[in-house]
Amino acid sequence: MTDFVDATAFNFEQGQRSRKLFAAVVLAALDDAISDDKKFGNGPEQIARWARSRDGREVLSCAGIDPNERVVSGLMEFVGRGVRTSVALSREESERRQAAELAEADAAEAA
């Protein structure tokens, strides 16, 4: 019985590692699209084309992301902002964004 539990835990752990690996591929695709957007101005279209392709849908699914149109539009919006994934995922950027939202809310209340 303990062998079954150990094997199940091992398989779950391997699945989590696999998901993280595919999530890294998605982040790399986002960074590539952002650099294309800065160079050629077609980043959102590039990420949408990739996400709608068979390979893109497969990678998104393996990363644990449902490859639907809502996700595609979210990826396009993210690329359109032009913030690289390493910066967007950093704590400093999160705190800066939260402070900006609070300042915006205070300005709306004052008006």
C-alpha positions as CSV (number, residue, x, y, z in Angstrom):
1,M,0.0,0.0,0.0
2,T,2.8,2.4,0.8
3,D,4.4,1.7,-2.5
4,F,1.2,2.9,-4.2
5,V,1.2,6.1,-2.2
6,D,4.8,6.7,-2.9
7,A,4.3,6.1,-6.6
8,T,1.3,8.4,-6.7
9,A,3.1,11.2,-4.9
10,F,6.1,10.8,-7.3
11,N,3.8,10.9,-10.4
12,F,2.1,14.0,-9.0
13,E,5.4,15.7,-8.4
14,Q,6.6,14.8,-11.9
15,G,3.4,16.3,-13.3
16,Q,3.9,19.5,-11.4
17,R,7.4,19.8,-12.8
18,S,6.2,19.2,-16.3
19,R,3.6,21.9,-15.9
20,K,6.2,24.4,-14.7
21,L,8.4,23.5,-17.7
22,F,5.6,24.2,-20.1
23,A,4.7,27.4,-18.2
24,A,8.3,28.6,-18.8
25,V,7.8,27.9,-22.5
26,V,4.6,30.1,-22.4
27,L,6.6,32.9,-20.7
28,A,9.4,32.6,-23.3
29,A,6.8,32.9,-26.1
30,L,5.4,36.0,-24.4
31,D,8.8,37.6,-24.2
32,D,9.5,36.8,-27.9
33,A,6.2,38.4,-28.8
34,I,7.0,41.5,-26.7
35,S,10.4,41.8,-28.5
36,D,8.7,41.4,-31.8
37,D,6.2,44.1,-30.8
38,K,9.1,46.5,-30.0
39,K,10.9,45.7,-33.3
40,F,8.2,45.2,-35.8
41,G,5.0,46.3,-34.1
42,N,3.2,42.9,-34.6
43,G,3.6,41.3,-31.1
44,P,0.0,40.8,-30.2
45,E,-0.8,39.3,-33.6
46,Q,2.2,37.0,-33.2
47,I,1.2,35.7,-29.8
48,A,-2.4,35.2,-31.0
49,R,-1.2,33.2,-34.0
50,W,1.0,31.1,-31.8
51,A,-1.7,30.5,-29.1
52,R,-4.3,29.5,-31.8
53,S,-1.9,27.1,-33.5
54,R,-1.9,23.4,-32.7
55,D,1.5,23.6,-31.0
56,G,0.5,26.7,-29.0
57,R,-2.7,25.0,-27.8
58,E,-0.8,21.9,-26.9
59,V,1.8,23.9,-24.9
60,L,-0.9,26.0,-23.1
61,S,-2.8,22.8,-22.2
62,C,0.3,21.1,-20.9
63,A,1.0,24.3,-18.8
64,G,-2.4,23.9,-17.2
65,I,-4.0,26.8,-19.2
66,D,-7.2,26.3,-21.1
67,P,-6.5,27.5,-24.6
68,N,-9.7,29.5,-25.3
69,E,-10.3,32.9,-26.9
70,R,-10.4,34.6,-23.6
71,V,-6.9,33.4,-22.8
72,V,-5.7,34.5,-26.3
73,S,-7.1,38.0,-25.8
74,G,-5.4,38.2,-22.4
75,L,-2.1,37.1,-23.9
76,M,-2.5,39.8,-26.6
77,E,-3.3,42.4,-24.0
78,F,-0.3,41.4,-21.9
79,V,2.0,41.7,-25.0
80,G,0.4,45.0,-25.9
81,R,1.5,46.5,-22.5
82,G,5.1,45.8,-23.4
83,V,6.2,44.7,-19.9
84,R,8.6,41.7,-20.0
85,T,7.5,38.7,-18.0
86,S,10.4,38.8,-15.6
87,V,9.5,42.4,-14.7
88,A,5.8,41.8,-14.6
89,L,6.3,38.9,-12.2
90,S,8.6,40.7,-9.8
91,R,7.5,41.9,-6.5
92,E,8.6,45.5,-7.2
93,E,6.4,45.7,-10.2
94,S,3.5,44.3,-8.3
95,E,3.9,46.8,-5.5
96,R,4.2,49.7,-8.0
97,R,1.1,48.6,-9.9
98,Q,-0.9,48.3,-6.6
99,A,0.3,51.8,-5.5
100,A,-0.8,53.2,-8.9
101,E,-4.2,51.6,-8.5
102,L,-4.6,53.1,-5.0
103,A,-3.6,56.5,-6.2
104,E,-6.0,56.3,-9.1
105,A,-8.9,55.3,-6.8
106,D,-8.0,58.2,-4.4
107,A,-8.1,60.6,-7.4
108,A,-11.5,59.3,-8.5
109,E,-12.9,59.7,-5.0
110,A,-11.6,63.3,-4.7
111,A,-13.2,64.3,-8.0
